Amino acid sequence: VKGFWYQYGNIFKLLNDLGIQTEGANSSLTDWSTSSFFSDKGREVDSVVFQQLPRLPTPLGQFVHTLPTFARLSIADRLSLWRLAFALLDYQDEYEKYDSMSVYD
């Protein structure tokens, strides 16, 4: 299986139900690894495996941990992303209003 999230317990349950070991020295799964995304100009960005990284609030964690992985982004462009981080924080506050609503609201 390529590209599933650690929290997908149903994948682990399925593998265990099939008798496929998912933990320990005989695990059929490899350690988590990054993926890279390429354009015609070469490597653009590496995905981040957050599992072993320090936890930070969203979206700050994504910003801090992914910013260094953009191979071809200038320093000026990287710094300009702070504006996006603030917009995402605003959006998160707005989005929380919907958490208490039902689908019928």
C-alpha positions in Angstrom: 0.0 0.0 0.0 1.4 3.4 -1.0 0.3 6.6 0.7 -2.0 5.8 3.5 -2.2 7.8 6.7 -1.1 6.4 10.0 -4.6 7.0 11.4 -6.2 4.6 8.9 -6.9 1.9 11.5 -9.1 0.1 9.0 -6.0 -0.6 6.8 -4.1 -2.1 9.8 -7.1 -4.1 10.8 -7.5 -5.5 7.3 -3.8 -6.4 7.1 -4.0 -8.1 10.5 -7.2 -9.9 9.6 -5.4 -11.3 6.5 -2.5 -12.5 8.7 -0.1 -9.8 7.5 2.1 -8.6 10.3 2.2 -4.8 10.6 4.5 -4.4 13.6 7.9 -5.5 14.8 10.9 -6.9 13.0 8.8 -9.1 10.7 6.4 -6.3 9.6 5.4 -6.3 6.0 5.3 -2.5 6.0 8.3 -0.3 5.6 9.0 2.8 7.7 7.2 6.0 6.7 9.1 7.8 3.9 8.7 11.0 2.0 7.5 11.4 -1.6 8.8 14.0 -4.0 6.9 15.9 -6.6 8.6 16.9 -9.9 7.9 19.3 -12.7 9.7 19.6 -16.0 12.2 21.8 -14.1 13.0 19.0 -11.6 12.2 18.3 -8.0 9.7 20.9 -6.7 8.8 19.7 -3.2 9.2 16.8 -0.8 6.2 15.6 1.2 6.7 15.6 4.9 6.1 12.6 7.2 4.8 14.4 10.4 4.8 11.2 12.5 8.1 11.8 14.2 8.2 15.6 14.1 7.3 17.9 17.0 3.6 18.7 17.1 2.6 22.3 16.5 -0.8 23.9 16.1 -2.4 23.8 12.7 -1.6 25.4 10.3 1.7 26.5 12.0 3.0 22.9 12.0 2.4 22.4 8.3 4.0 25.8 7.6 7.1 25.2 9.7 7.7 21.6 8.7 7.0 21.9 5.0 8.6 25.2 4.2 12.1 23.8 4.0 11.0 21.1 1.5 10.3 23.4 -1.4 13.5 23.0 -3.3 13.0 25.8 -5.8 11.3 28.5 -3.8 13.2 31.7 -3.3 13.6 33.1 0.2 11.3 36.0 -0.7 8.6 33.7 -1.9 9.0 31.5 1.3 8.6 34.6 3.5 5.6 35.7 1.5 3.8 32.5 2.7 3.3 34.0 6.2 0.4 35.9 4.8 -1.2 32.6 3.8 -0.6 31.3 7.3 -2.6 34.2 8.8 -5.4 33.7 6.3 -5.5 30.0 7.3 -5.7 30.9 10.9 -8.6 33.2 10.2 -10.3 30.5 8.2 -9.8 28.0 11.0 -11.6 30.4 13.5 -14.4 30.8 11.0 -14.6 27.1 10.3 -15.0 26.2 14.0 -18.4 27.9 14.0 -19.6 25.0 11.8 -18.4 22.3 14.2 -21.5 22.8 16.5 -23.9 22.7 13.5 -25.7 19.7 12.1 -26.1 19.0 8.5 -29.7 20.4 8.8 -28.5 23.8 10.1 
